[in-house]
Amino acid sequence: MASALAMVRNGDWVTPHRIRVWTWAALVASVAGLGYLLIGSNGLTDSFGRPLGTDFSNVYAAGTFVLDGQPAAPFNPALQYAREHAIFGPTVGFYGWHYPPFFLIVAAGLALLPYWAALAVWQGVTFALYLGAIALILGGFAPARAGTPAARAGLGERLGNTGNLWLLLAIAYPAVFINLGHGHNGFLTAALLGAALAILDRRPLLAGVLIGLLAYKPQFGLLIPLVLVATGRWRTFTAAAVTVAALVALVTLALGVPVWEAFAHSTAFTRTVVLEAGSTGWEKIQGVFSAIRMWGGPVPLAYAGQAMTTALLAVALVWLWRSEAAYALKAAALAVAAILATPYALDYDLMVLAPALAFLACDGIERGVLPYEKSLLAAAWLVPLVARSVAGAILIPLGTFVMLALMVLILCKAAWRPEHKIAAVGVPAE
C-alpha cells in the first residue's frame, strides 16, 4: 500500500512508454467503437436507431429551418422535434436546440450539405482547429513579457524530444471520441479558448476576437471578462465586446428581431427541463450543480452550491492572474474554471480540459512538478473515458472531483516560492 501511494505521489509510473501504450489502446478502442456505429448505419442513423453524431441532428435540423425562412422555429421544442422526425425518422429521440441565435448561421451553412457530409465537415474542420490550438500552446504559450523567444524555443525543443507523443495524446484524448460520437462542438470551444489564451499577450486584439466568438456557448465565458478587467487587458476586452456586438448585429440583420425573442422564451425550457430536472442525465453533466442534484439535493441547494463554487473560482482567478505566477498556470486555471463555473457542461465539453492539460504539461517541463501532479494530470486525461459511466453506476462525479483537484494543484503551484523545492521533470529519452 505504501509503495503504491509513493508511486502515485511521485508519478514515476507515468513514463513515455506507458503513455504510448495507454493512448494507443484508447485510440484503437475509440476508433473501433466509432467504426461499429458507422458500419451499422444507414447514412443517417446508427445501429441503435440514433442519428449519426446524435446531438448534431439538432444543429442540422435547426439549419434547415433557417434555410426555410423560419429561424425562430428551432427554439420551439415541438417544431424542432417534428423536424428531426421528418429528417431522421419517427423513432429518434428529441435533441433540443439550446444555443443563442449566433449558432444558427453556422447551422444554416452546414444544412446546405447532405447530413453525413455536413457532419464530416463540421467535425473535421473543428478537430483540425483544436489540434492547431494545442500546437500553438505547446509551441509558444508564454506571453512576450514573461519569457524570451529563446526560452520558448527551448521549451519547444524539450517538447520535441517526445517525437509525436503530444500529438498522440491530443488525438487519443478520450473526450475527443465522446465529442465525435455526439457530433458536438467541443473541438471548436477548445480551439477558441486555447488559441485565445496562447496568444493573449502577443496578439491581444485577435485573442479578443476569439473570445468574442465563444458567445455561441455563453456559459463558458462567465469568468473570462472578470479576468480581462482585473488584469487591465482592455484591448482584448474591447475586441471581445465588439465581436459580440458585431455578431448580434449580423444575426439581427440576417434573421430578424423575433429570433432573439424566441431564444429568450426558450431559456425557461432549457433551465427547468434540461438543467433543473436533469432530462439530459445527471451522469452526463459535469459540475457542482449536477452533483448536488444527482445526490438528491433540491434545486435551491444546487444553485447555492454552484454560486458558491463560481464565487470562489472568481476570487481565485483574480488573485492568480494578478500574481507573479507562471502564465501557463493562469491559462490552465481559466480553462478549468470555465467548466466548473457553469451549471451546464457535459462530458463532451471536457474538451476544454485539453488546453489546460497542455499548459500544465508545459509548466511541468519548464519549472518542475509538485507531488501527485503527474498522476493527477494522467487522471484528468483519462477521466472523460469513465466520468459518465461511474456517475451513472455509483453516483460519484469523477469529472467534477478531478477538475476541482486540478484547480487546487494550480493554486498550490502558484503559491509555491522559488526557495521551495519543486521536483525537476524532464522529458526522458525512450
C-alpha positions as CSV (number, residue, x, y, z in Angstrom):
1,M,0.0,0.0,0.0
2,A,2.8,2.4,1.0
3,S,4.7,1.7,-2.2
4,A,1.6,2.2,-4.4
5,L,0.9,5.6,-2.6
6,A,4.5,6.6,-3.2
7,M,4.2,5.8,-6.9
8,V,1.1,8.0,-7.1
9,R,2.9,10.7,-5.2
10,N,6.0,10.8,-7.3
11,G,4.3,9.9,-10.6
12,D,7.2,7.7,-11.7
13,W,4.7,5.3,-13.2
14,V,3.8,8.0,-15.9
15,T,6.6,7.1,-18.4
16,P,6.6,7.8,-22.1
17,H,6.3,4.1,-22.8
18,R,3.2,3.7,-20.6
19,I,1.7,6.9,-22.1
20,R,2.1,5.5,-25.6
21,V,0.6,2.1,-24.7
22,W,-2.4,3.6,-23.0
23,T,-3.0,6.3,-25.6
24,W,-2.8,3.8,-28.4
25,A,-5.1,1.5,-26.5
26,A,-7.6,4.3,-26.0
27,L,-7.3,5.4,-29.7
28,V,-7.8,1.9,-31.1
29,A,-10.8,1.2,-28.8
30,S,-12.4,4.5,-29.7
31,V,-11.9,4.1,-33.4
32,A,-13.4,0.6,-33.2
33,G,-16.4,2.0,-31.4
34,L,-17.0,4.7,-33.9
35,G,-16.4,2.2,-36.7
36,Y,-19.1,-0.1,-35.3
37,L,-21.6,2.8,-35.3
38,L,-20.7,3.7,-38.9
39,I,-20.8,0.2,-40.2
40,G,-24.2,-0.4,-38.8
41,S,-25.6,2.9,-40.0
42,N,-27.8,3.7,-43.0
43,G,-26.3,7.1,-43.6
44,L,-28.5,9.0,-41.2
45,T,-29.0,6.8,-38.2
46,D,-26.7,4.3,-36.4
47,S,-27.4,0.7,-35.5
48,F,-29.2,1.8,-32.3
49,G,-31.6,4.0,-34.3
50,R,-30.0,7.3,-33.2
51,P,-28.9,9.9,-35.7
52,L,-25.2,9.6,-36.5
53,G,-23.5,12.2,-34.4
54,T,-26.6,12.2,-32.2
55,D,-26.6,15.9,-31.0
56,F,-25.5,17.2,-34.4
57,S,-29.0,16.3,-35.5
58,N,-30.4,19.3,-33.7
59,V,-27.8,21.6,-35.5
60,Y,-28.7,20.2,-38.9
61,A,-32.5,20.4,-38.2
62,A,-32.2,24.0,-37.0
63,G,-30.2,24.8,-40.1
64,T,-32.9,23.5,-42.4
65,F,-35.4,25.8,-40.6
66,V,-33.2,28.8,-41.3
67,L,-33.0,27.8,-45.0
68,D,-36.8,27.6,-45.0
69,G,-37.1,31.1,-43.7
70,Q,-38.2,30.0,-40.2
71,P,-35.1,30.9,-37.9
72,A,-37.2,31.1,-34.8
73,A,-38.7,27.6,-35.2
74,P,-35.7,25.6,-33.6
75,F,-36.5,27.4,-30.2
76,N,-39.9,25.7,-30.2
77,P,-39.3,22.1,-28.9
78,A,-42.4,20.7,-30.6
79,L,-41.4,22.1,-34.0
80,Q,-37.8,21.1,-33.6
81,Y,-38.8,17.6,-32.7
82,A,-41.1,17.3,-35.6
83,R,-38.4,18.4,-38.0
84,E,-36.0,15.9,-36.5
85,H,-38.6,13.2,-37.1
86,A,-39.0,14.4,-40.7
87,I,-35.3,14.1,-41.4
88,F,-34.3,11.0,-39.3
89,G,-37.5,9.0,-38.9
90,P,-40.2,8.8,-36.3
91,T,-38.3,6.6,-33.8
92,V,-35.4,9.0,-33.0
93,G,-35.3,10.8,-29.6
94,F,-35.6,14.5,-29.1
95,Y,-32.4,16.6,-29.4
96,G,-33.2,20.1,-28.3
97,W,-31.8,23.4,-29.6
98,H,-30.4,25.4,-26.7
99,Y,-27.9,27.7,-28.5
100,P,-28.1,31.5,-28.9
101,P,-29.1,32.7,-32.4
102,F,-25.4,33.2,-33.4
103,F,-25.0,29.5,-34.0
104,L,-27.9,29.4,-36.4
105,I,-25.7,31.0,-39.1
106,V,-23.3,28.0,-38.8
107,A,-26.2,25.6,-38.7
108,A,-27.6,27.1,-41.9
109,G,-24.3,26.8,-43.7
110,L,-24.0,23.1,-42.7
111,A,-27.6,22.3,-43.7
112,L,-26.7,23.2,-47.3
113,L,-24.9,19.8,-47.4
114,P,-26.3,16.3,-47.1
115,Y,-26.4,15.3,-43.5
116,W,-23.4,12.9,-43.5
117,A,-21.3,15.4,-45.4
118,A,-22.2,18.2,-43.0
119,L,-21.3,16.1,-40.0
120,A,-17.9,15.1,-41.6
121,V,-17.1,18.7,-42.5
122,W,-18.2,20.1,-39.1
123,Q,-16.2,17.5,-37.1
124,G,-13.2,17.5,-39.5
125,V,-12.7,21.3,-39.6
126,T,-13.2,21.9,-35.9
127,F,-11.0,18.9,-35.0
128,A,-8.2,20.5,-37.1
129,L,-8.7,23.8,-35.3
130,Y,-8.4,22.0,-32.0
131,L,-5.2,20.4,-32.9
132,G,-3.9,23.7,-34.2
133,A,-4.7,25.3,-30.8
134,I,-2.8,22.6,-28.9
135,A,0.2,23.0,-31.2
136,L,0.1,26.8,-30.7
137,I,0.1,26.3,-26.9
138,L,3.0,23.8,-27.0
139,G,5.0,25.8,-29.5
140,G,5.0,29.1,-27.6
141,F,2.5,29.5,-24.8
142,A,4.5,32.1,-22.8
143,P,3.4,35.7,-23.3
144,A,6.1,38.1,-24.6
145,R,6.5,39.8,-21.2
146,A,7.0,36.6,-19.3
147,G,9.8,35.0,-21.4
148,T,12.2,35.4,-24.2
149,P,11.8,33.8,-27.7
150,A,14.9,31.8,-26.8
151,A,13.2,30.4,-23.7
152,R,10.1,29.5,-25.6
153,A,12.2,27.8,-28.3
154,G,14.0,25.9,-25.6
155,L,10.7,24.6,-24.3
156,G,9.7,23.7,-27.8
157,E,12.9,21.7,-28.2
158,R,12.2,19.8,-25.0
159,L,8.7,19.1,-26.1
160,G,10.0,17.9,-29.4
161,N,12.1,15.3,-27.7
162,T,9.0,13.2,-27.3
163,G,8.5,12.8,-31.0
164,N,4.8,12.6,-31.8
165,L,3.8,11.9,-28.2
166,W,2.0,15.2,-27.7
167,L,0.1,14.8,-31.0
168,L,-0.9,11.3,-30.0
169,L,-2.1,12.5,-26.6
170,A,-4.2,15.2,-28.2
171,I,-5.8,12.9,-30.8
172,A,-6.4,10.0,-28.3
173,Y,-7.8,12.2,-25.5
174,P,-11.0,10.3,-24.6
175,A,-13.1,13.5,-24.8
176,V,-12.3,13.6,-28.5
177,F,-14.3,10.5,-29.2
178,I,-17.2,11.5,-26.9
179,N,-17.3,14.7,-29.0
180,L,-17.2,12.7,-32.2
181,G,-19.9,10.3,-31.1
182,H,-22.2,13.3,-30.3
183,G,-21.1,15.3,-33.3
184,H,-20.7,18.2,-30.9
185,N,-18.9,21.5,-30.7
186,G,-16.3,20.7,-28.1
187,F,-13.5,20.9,-30.6
188,L,-14.4,24.5,-31.5
189,T,-14.8,25.6,-27.9
190,A,-11.4,24.1,-27.0
191,A,-9.8,25.7,-30.1
192,L,-11.2,29.2,-29.5
193,L,-10.3,29.3,-25.8
194,G,-7.0,27.5,-26.1
195,A,-5.8,29.7,-29.0
196,A,-7.0,32.9,-27.3
197,L,-5.0,32.0,-24.2
198,A,-2.0,31.1,-26.2
199,I,-1.8,34.4,-27.9
200,L,-3.4,36.7,-25.3
201,D,-0.4,38.9,-24.6
202,R,1.2,38.7,-28.0
203,R,-1.9,39.3,-30.1
204,P,-4.4,40.9,-27.7
205,L,-6.9,42.0,-30.4
206,L,-7.0,38.7,-32.1
207,A,-7.4,36.9,-28.7
208,G,-10.4,39.2,-28.0
209,V,-12.0,38.2,-31.3
210,L,-11.6,34.6,-30.5
211,I,-13.1,35.1,-27.0
212,G,-16.0,37.0,-28.6
213,L,-16.7,34.1,-30.9
214,L,-17.2,31.9,-27.8
215,A,-20.5,33.7,-27.4
216,Y,-22.2,30.7,-29.1
217,K,-21.5,28.9,-25.8
218,P,-22.0,31.8,-23.3
219,Q,-21.9,29.6,-20.2
220,F,-18.2,29.1,-20.7
221,G,-17.5,32.9,-20.7
222,L,-18.7,33.7,-17.2
223,L,-15.3,34.4,-15.7
224,I,-13.3,35.5,-18.8
225,P,-14.4,39.2,-18.7
226,L,-13.6,39.3,-15.0
227,V,-10.1,38.2,-15.6
228,L,-9.6,40.6,-18.5
229,V,-10.8,43.6,-16.4
230,A,-8.9,42.5,-13.3
231,T,-5.7,42.4,-15.2
232,G,-6.3,45.6,-17.3
233,R,-6.4,43.8,-20.6
234,W,-8.7,46.4,-22.1
235,R,-7.7,45.9,-25.7
236,T,-8.7,42.2,-25.5
237,F,-11.9,43.1,-23.6
238,T,-12.9,45.7,-26.1
239,A,-12.2,43.4,-29.1
240,A,-14.3,40.7,-27.5
241,A,-17.2,43.1,-26.8
242,V,-17.0,44.5,-30.3
243,T,-17.0,41.0,-31.8
244,V,-20.1,40.0,-29.8
245,A,-21.8,43.3,-30.8
246,A,-21.0,42.6,-34.5
247,L,-22.4,39.1,-34.2
248,V,-25.6,40.4,-32.7
249,A,-25.9,42.9,-35.5
250,L,-25.2,40.3,-38.2
251,V,-27.8,37.9,-36.8
252,T,-30.4,40.6,-36.3
253,L,-30.0,41.8,-39.9
254,A,-30.0,38.3,-41.3
255,L,-32.6,36.6,-39.2
256,G,-34.7,39.4,-37.7
257,V,-35.5,40.5,-34.1
258,P,-38.1,37.7,-33.5
259,V,-35.3,35.2,-33.3
260,W,-34.0,36.8,-30.2
261,E,-37.5,36.8,-28.7
262,A,-37.8,33.1,-29.4
263,F,-34.4,32.5,-27.8
264,A,-35.3,34.4,-24.7
265,H,-38.6,32.4,-24.4
266,S,-36.8,29.1,-24.9
267,T,-34.4,29.6,-21.9
268,A,-37.2,28.7,-19.5
269,F,-37.4,25.3,-21.1
270,T,-33.7,24.8,-21.0
271,R,-33.5,25.9,-17.4
272,T,-36.3,23.9,-16.0
273,V,-36.4,20.7,-18.1
274,V,-32.8,20.3,-19.2
275,L,-30.9,21.7,-16.3
276,E,-33.0,21.6,-13.1
277,A,-34.9,18.4,-14.0
278,G,-31.8,16.8,-15.5
279,S,-33.6,15.3,-18.6
280,T,-30.1,15.1,-20.2
281,G,-28.9,12.8,-17.4
282,W,-27.0,13.9,-14.3
283,E,-24.2,11.4,-15.1
284,K,-23.5,13.4,-18.3
285,I,-23.4,16.8,-16.8
286,Q,-20.1,17.8,-15.1
287,G,-20.2,20.3,-12.3
288,V,-21.2,21.0,-8.7
289,F,-24.9,21.8,-9.6
290,S,-25.4,18.4,-11.2
291,A,-23.6,16.6,-8.5
292,I,-25.9,18.0,-5.8
293,R,-29.0,17.2,-7.9
294,M,-27.7,13.7,-8.6
295,W,-27.3,13.1,-4.9
296,G,-31.0,14.2,-4.3
297,G,-30.4,17.8,-3.3
298,P,-33.2,20.3,-4.1
299,V,-32.8,22.9,-6.8
300,P,-32.2,25.8,-4.5
301,L,-29.3,24.0,-2.8
302,A,-27.8,23.1,-6.1
303,Y,-27.9,26.7,-7.2
304,A,-26.4,27.8,-3.9
305,G,-23.6,25.3,-4.2
306,Q,-22.9,26.3,-7.8
307,A,-23.0,30.0,-6.9
308,M,-20.5,29.5,-4.0
309,T,-18.2,27.5,-6.3
310,T,-18.3,30.1,-9.0
311,A,-17.7,32.9,-6.5
312,L,-14.7,31.1,-5.0
313,L,-13.3,30.5,-8.6
314,A,-13.7,34.2,-9.3
315,V,-11.7,35.2,-6.2
316,A,-9.1,32.5,-7.0
317,L,-8.7,33.6,-10.6
318,V,-8.4,37.3,-9.8
319,W,-5.7,36.5,-7.2
320,L,-3.9,34.2,-9.6
321,W,-4.0,36.4,-12.7
322,R,-2.8,39.4,-10.7
323,S,0.1,37.4,-9.1
324,E,3.5,36.8,-10.5
325,A,2.7,33.1,-11.1
326,A,3.7,31.5,-14.4
327,Y,1.4,32.4,-17.3
328,A,0.8,28.7,-18.1
329,L,-0.8,28.2,-14.6
330,K,-3.0,31.2,-15.2
331,A,-4.2,30.0,-18.6
332,A,-4.8,26.5,-17.3
333,A,-6.8,27.8,-14.3
334,L,-9.0,29.9,-16.5
335,A,-9.7,26.9,-18.8
336,V,-10.6,24.6,-15.9
337,A,-12.7,27.3,-14.2
338,A,-14.6,27.9,-17.4
339,I,-16.1,24.4,-17.0
340,L,-16.6,24.5,-13.2
341,A,-18.2,27.9,-13.1
342,T,-21.2,26.9,-15.2
343,P,-24.0,24.6,-14.0
344,Y,-24.3,23.2,-17.6
345,A,-21.3,21.5,-19.0
346,L,-21.5,17.9,-20.4
347,D,-18.8,15.3,-20.7
348,Y,-18.0,16.3,-24.3
349,D,-17.3,19.8,-23.0
350,L,-14.4,18.3,-21.2
351,M,-12.6,19.0,-24.4
352,V,-11.9,22.4,-22.8
353,L,-9.6,20.5,-20.4
354,A,-7.2,19.7,-23.3
355,P,-5.8,23.2,-23.5
356,A,-5.5,23.3,-19.7
357,L,-3.5,20.0,-19.7
358,A,-1.3,21.3,-22.5
359,F,-0.5,24.4,-20.4
360,L,0.2,22.4,-17.3
361,A,2.4,20.0,-19.2
362,C,4.5,23.0,-20.5
363,D,4.7,24.4,-17.0
364,G,5.8,21.0,-15.6
365,I,8.5,20.6,-18.2
366,E,9.8,24.1,-17.7
367,R,9.6,24.5,-14.0
368,G,9.0,21.1,-12.4
369,V,6.1,19.3,-10.8
370,L,4.7,19.0,-7.3
371,P,3.9,15.7,-5.6
372,Y,0.9,14.0,-7.1
373,E,0.9,16.3,-10.1
374,K,1.9,13.8,-12.8
375,S,-0.7,11.3,-11.5
376,L,-3.4,14.0,-11.4
377,L,-2.6,15.1,-15.0
378,A,-2.9,11.4,-16.1
379,A,-6.2,11.1,-14.2
380,A,-7.5,14.3,-15.9
381,W,-6.6,13.0,-19.3
382,L,-8.4,9.7,-18.6
383,V,-11.5,10.9,-16.7
384,P,-13.7,11.6,-19.8
385,L,-13.5,7.9,-20.6
386,V,-15.2,6.9,-17.3
387,A,-16.9,10.0,-15.9
388,R,-20.3,9.2,-17.3
389,S,-20.3,5.5,-16.5
390,V,-19.0,5.9,-13.0
391,A,-21.5,8.6,-12.1
392,G,-24.3,6.6,-13.6
393,A,-23.4,3.5,-11.7
394,I,-22.3,4.7,-8.3
395,L,-23.2,8.4,-8.2
396,I,-19.6,9.6,-8.0
397,P,-18.9,12.7,-10.2
398,L,-15.3,11.9,-11.0
399,G,-15.1,14.6,-13.6
400,T,-16.1,17.3,-11.1
401,F,-13.7,15.9,-8.5
402,V,-10.8,15.8,-10.9
403,M,-11.4,19.4,-12.1
404,L,-11.6,20.7,-8.5
405,A,-8.3,18.8,-7.7
406,L,-6.7,20.5,-10.8
407,M,-7.7,23.9,-9.5
408,V,-6.2,23.1,-6.1
409,L,-3.0,21.9,-7.8
410,I,-2.7,25.1,-9.9
411,L,-3.2,27.3,-6.9
412,C,-0.6,25.4,-4.9
413,K,1.9,25.7,-7.7
414,A,1.2,29.4,-8.0
415,A,1.7,29.9,-4.2
416,W,5.0,27.9,-4.4
417,R,8.0,30.1,-3.8
418,P,11.4,29.8,-5.6
419,E,13.1,28.7,-2.3
420,H,10.7,25.8,-2.1
421,K,11.8,22.7,-3.9
422,I,9.8,21.6,-6.9
423,A,10.7,18.2,-8.3
424,A,12.5,18.5,-11.6
425,V,10.9,16.8,-14.5
426,G,12.5,16.4,-17.9
427,V,11.4,14.5,-21.0
428,P,13.1,11.2,-20.6
429,A,14.7,9.6,-23.7
430,E,12.9,6.5,-24.9
